[in-house]
């Protein structure tokens, strides 16, 4: 777009006017203001010319309110990542459109709402969710996924998508190692790991679980073979729902001499930070470990759905089953992992 803008036949005139504005400001602000207004009008004319010839316009939701689009109507509107779009923002382009297609997954992360009162009032309830709830016949599921090994995909499919997801043939049985379970849960129940609450902003950390995560990562790289990891550029993702655990894991990796050659293949981030990404191998550190079964915002299952569906070929979950299984989702997930761990592809 910028190249087209600068190659417009009237662009040289616009550039000359802008230069004149700068020169006149030094001597005569009134004349400069008049020239500036003409330049702005000419800029608008150029943009108007370009947009009037365009059949496709890409912009943000709020960007659809730009004056250049005043009075314009579109036959079709596509809103990408609609499950994370605030309803109020969606209505800006919708008012200019005859037909709307929402693309996204309302079973994954909703928009981030920083105001508690606004969230409680329903701001996080997206237009896409409302459509899925009130007009299910208008919803189409893209049911073939091209990322995950079938064993990694299956539980999320059953719990969130009524068992309708299918793995494409080229990824269905794709693994890192032969005779290796693509899905594992390492139960820390008997290891006396303790979670620590630091602050509302930093959240919680489980240092011993972090050290176990690092040990498992190191062990798996050794099992694959360091040379093969480098040659095939096998990448690893470490995900934790808690910010402080993410910081702690990054620190451990930075301090590890063994992992130094592999750092460019390793990403450590929160669930939100991994939205839309994927890695060959993913390790999830769930952190929570207490006798009362308190799991905090791990109850937000859409967050867990995102975390579990980032892995292509291997998913390892690390967590205290006794703590987490107080919630039906994690209890069923543990039972699923145990039931399927020796099954063949």
C-alpha positions in Angstrom: 0.0 0.0 0.0 2.7 2.5 0.9 4.6 1.8 -2.3 1.4 2.4 -4.3 0.7 5.6 -2.3 4.2 7.0 -3.0 4.0 6.0 -6.7 0.7 7.8 -7.2 1.0 10.5 -9.9 0.0 13.3 -7.5 2.4 12.2 -4.7 5.2 14.5 -5.9 2.9 17.4 -5.6 2.0 16.3 -2.0 5.6 15.9 -1.1 6.4 19.4 -2.4 3.5 20.9 -0.4 4.8 19.3 2.8 8.2 20.7 2.1 6.7 24.1 1.6 4.8 23.8 4.9 8.0 23.2 6.8 9.7 26.2 5.1 6.7 28.5 5.6 6.4 27.7 9.3 9.5 29.6 9.9 8.2 32.7 8.2 4.5 32.7 8.0 2.4 30.4 10.1 -0.9 31.5 8.5 0.2 30.7 5.0 1.7 27.5 6.2 -1.6 26.5 7.8 -3.4 27.1 4.5 -0.9 25.1 2.5 -1.1 22.3 5.1 -4.9 22.2 4.8 -4.5 21.9 1.0 -1.9 19.2 1.5 -4.2 17.2 3.9 -7.1 17.6 1.4 -4.8 16.3 -1.4 -3.6 13.4 0.8 -7.3 12.5 1.4 -8.0 12.7 -2.3 -5.1 10.3 -3.0 -6.2 7.8 -0.4 -9.8 8.1 -1.6 -8.7 7.3 -5.1 -6.8 4.2 -3.9 -9.6 2.9 -1.7 -12.3 3.5 -4.3 -10.4 1.1 -6.6 -9.9 -1.5 -3.9 -12.2 -4.6 -3.8 -10.6 -5.8 -0.6 -9.8 -3.7 2.4 -7.9 -5.0 5.5 -8.0 -3.2 8.8 -8.5 -3.6 12.5 -12.0 -3.5 13.9 -11.5 0.0 15.3 -9.7 1.0 12.1 -13.0 0.5 10.2 -14.1 3.8 11.7 -11.5 5.7 9.7 -13.1 8.6 7.8 -11.8 7.2 4.5 -14.4 4.4 4.9 -17.3 6.8 5.6 -20.3 5.9 3.4 -18.7 2.7 2.1 -20.5 -0.6 2.3 -19.1 -4.1 1.8 -20.8 -7.2 0.5 -18.9 -9.5 2.9 -17.0 -8.9 6.2 -14.5 -11.4 7.6 -13.5 -11.0 11.2 -10.5 -13.1 12.1 -9.8 -14.2 15.6 -13.4 -13.3 16.4 -13.4 -15.3 19.6 -11.0 -12.6 21.1 -12.8 -9.6 19.6 -14.8 -7.3 21.9 -18.5 -7.1 20.8 -18.4 -3.3 20.8 -15.5 -3.3 18.4 -17.1 -5.8 16.1 -20.1 -3.6 15.5 -18.0 -0.9 13.9 -17.3 -2.8 10.6 -20.6 -4.8 10.9 -22.6 -1.6 10.3 -20.9 -1.3 6.9 -21.5 -4.9 5.8 -24.3 -7.0 4.3 -22.8 -10.4 5.4 -20.5 -11.3 8.3 -18.3 -14.3 8.7 -16.7 -14.9 12.1 -13.5 -17.0 12.1 -12.1 -18.2 15.4 -12.5 -20.7 18.3 -14.7 -19.6 21.2 -13.5 -22.7 23.0 -10.1 -21.1 23.4 -8.9 -17.8 25.0 -11.5 -15.0 25.3 -10.5 -11.3 25.0 -8.4 -10.0 27.9 -10.5 -7.7 30.1 -8.5 -5.6 32.6 -11.5 -4.1 34.3 -13.1 -6.5 36.7 -16.4 -4.7 36.7 -16.6 -4.7 32.9 -15.8 -8.4 32.8 -18.4 -9.2 35.4 -20.9 -7.2 33.4 -20.3 -9.4 30.4 -17.7 -7.6 28.2 -15.7 -10.8 27.8 -18.8 -12.6 26.4 -18.0 -12.2 22.7 -20.4 -11.8 19.8 -19.1 -15.0 18.3 -20.0 -16.9 21.6 -23.5 -15.4 21.5 -23.9 -16.5 17.9 -22.7 -20.0 18.7 -25.1 -20.2 21.6 -28.2 -18.8 20.0 -27.7 -19.8 16.4 -25.9 -23.2 16.4 -27.1 -24.0 12.9 -25.0 -21.0 11.7 -21.8 -22.5 13.0 -19.5 -24.6 10.9 -16.6 -26.6 12.4 -13.4 -27.1 10.5 -13.0 -30.6 11.9 -9.8 -31.7 10.3 -6.7 -30.4 12.1 -3.2 -30.6 10.6 -1.1 -30.0 13.7 -1.4 -32.6 16.4 -0.7 -36.3 16.8 -4.1 -38.0 17.2 -3.4 -39.0 20.8 -2.7 -35.4 21.8 -5.8 -34.2 20.0 -8.3 -36.7 21.2 -9.1 -35.5 24.7 -9.6 -31.9 23.7 -11.8 -33.2 20.9 -14.0 -35.2 23.2 -14.2 -32.5 25.9 -14.6 -29.3 23.9 -15.7 -30.3 20.4 -18.1 -33.2 21.0 -15.5 -35.7 19.6 -15.8 -34.2 16.1 -12.1 -33.3 15.5 -10.1 -35.5 13.2 -6.3 -35.6 12.6 -5.1 -35.4 9.1 -3.4 -38.5 7.8 0.0 -36.8 7.6 0.0 -35.9 11.3 -2.2 -38.6 12.8 0.7 -40.9 13.8 3.6 -38.4 13.5 5.9 -38.7 16.6 9.4 -37.6 17.7 10.5 -41.1 18.8 9.4 -44.6 17.9 7.5 -46.5 20.6 7.1 -43.3 22.7 3.8 -42.1 24.2 2.8 -38.8 22.5 0.8 -37.9 25.6 2.2 -38.1 29.2 1.2 -36.8 32.6 4.0 -36.8 35.2 2.3 -37.0 38.6 4.1 -35.0 41.3 1.7 -36.1 44.0 4.3 -38.1 46.0 7.2 -35.7 45.5 6.2 -33.1 48.2 6.4 -30.2 45.8 5.0 -27.0 47.2 3.5 -24.0 45.5 4.3 -20.5 46.7 2.0 -17.5 46.4 4.1 -14.4 45.6 1.6 -11.6 44.7 -1.6 -11.0 42.8 0.3 -9.8 39.7 3.1 -12.4 39.8 0.9 -15.3 40.9 2.4 -18.6 42.0 5.6 -20.5 41.6 6.5 -24.1 42.2 10.3 -24.2 42.1 10.7 -28.0 42.5 8.3 -28.6 39.7 10.3 -26.1 37.6 13.5 -28.0 38.3 11.7 -31.3 37.3 10.5 -29.6 34.1 14.1 -28.7 33.2 15.3 -32.2 34.0 12.6 -33.7 31.8 13.4 -31.4 29.0 17.1 -32.2 29.3 16.4 -35.9 29.4 14.1 -35.8 26.4 16.7 -33.9 24.3 19.3 -36.5 25.3 16.8 -39.3 24.3 16.2 -37.7 20.9 19.9 -37.0 20.4 21.4 -33.5 20.5 22.7 -33.8 16.9 19.3 -34.7 15.6 17.6 -31.9 17.5 20.0 -29.4 15.8 19.8 -31.1 12.4 16.0 -31.3 12.2 15.5 -28.1 14.3 13.1 -29.9 16.6 11.5 -27.1 18.8 10.2 -27.2 22.3 7.6 -25.1 24.2 7.3 -24.9 27.9 4.0 -23.5 29.1 2.9 -22.4 32.5 -0.3 -20.6 33.4 1.6 -18.6 36.1 3.8 -15.6 35.2 6.3 -16.2 38.0 6.7 -19.9 37.0 7.5 -18.7 33.5 10.2 -16.4 34.8 11.7 -19.1 37.0 11.8 -21.6 34.1 13.5 -19.0 31.9 16.1 -18.5 34.6 16.8 -22.2 34.9 17.2 -22.6 31.2 19.6 -19.6 31.1 21.7 -21.1 33.8 21.8 -24.6 32.2 25.1 -25.3 30.4 23.7 -28.3 28.7 20.8 -26.4 27.2 22.9 -23.5 26.0 23.3 -24.9 22.4 19.5 -25.5 22.2 18.1 -22.2 23.5 17.0 -21.0 20.1 14.8 -24.1 19.9 13.2 -23.5 23.3 10.4 -21.1 24.1 9.0 -20.5 27.6 5.8 -18.5 27.9 2.4 -18.3 29.5 -0.7 -19.8 27.9 -1.8 -16.4 26.6 1.7 -16.0 25.1 1.4 -19.3 23.2 -2.0 -18.6 21.7 -1.7 -19.2 17.9 1.7 -20.9 18.2 2.8 -24.5 18.0 5.9 -26.6 18.8 7.1 -30.2 18.2 7.3 -30.9 21.9 5.4 -29.1 24.6 5.7 -29.4 28.4 3.0 -27.9 30.6 3.9 -27.0 34.2 0.6 -26.6 36.1 2.2 -25.4 39.4 -0.7 -25.9 41.8 0.1 -28.4 44.6 -1.9 -28.2 47.8 -4.1 -30.4 50.1 -7.3 -28.4 49.6 -7.6 -28.9 45.9 -7.5 -25.1 45.2 -6.6 -24.6 41.5 -7.4 -20.9 41.0 -7.8 -19.8 37.4 -6.9 -23.3 36.1 -10.7 -23.7 36.3 -10.7 -21.5 33.2 -10.7 -24.6 30.9 -10.4 -22.7 27.7 -6.9 -21.7 28.9 -6.0 -25.4 29.3 -7.4 -26.2 25.9 -5.0 -23.7 24.4 -2.1 -25.1 26.3 -2.8 -28.7 25.4 -3.3 -28.1 21.7 0.1 -26.4 21.0 2.0 -29.6 20.6 2.6 -31.3 17.3 4.2 -34.6 18.3 4.7 -34.8 22.1 2.9 -33.4 25.1 4.0 -33.7 28.7 1.9 -32.5 31.5 3.5 -32.0 34.9 1.2 -31.6 37.9 -0.1 -32.9 41.2 -3.0 -35.2 40.4 -4.3 -35.2 44.0 -4.7 -31.5 43.9 -5.9 -31.1 40.3 -8.3 -34.0 40.3 -10.7 -32.2 42.6 -11.9 -30.7 39.3 -13.7 -33.0 36.9 -11.8 -31.9 33.9 -8.4 -32.7 35.3 -9.7 -36.0 36.8 -11.0 -37.1 33.4 -7.8 -35.9 31.7 -5.7 -38.0 34.1 -7.9 -41.1 33.6 -7.7 -40.5 29.8 -3.9 -40.4 29.9 -3.7 -43.5 32.0 -6.1 -45.4 29.8 -4.4 -44.5 26.5 -0.7 -44.5 27.5 0.0 -47.9 26.0 -2.3 -47.7 23.1 -0.9 -47.9 19.5 -1.5 -45.3 16.9 
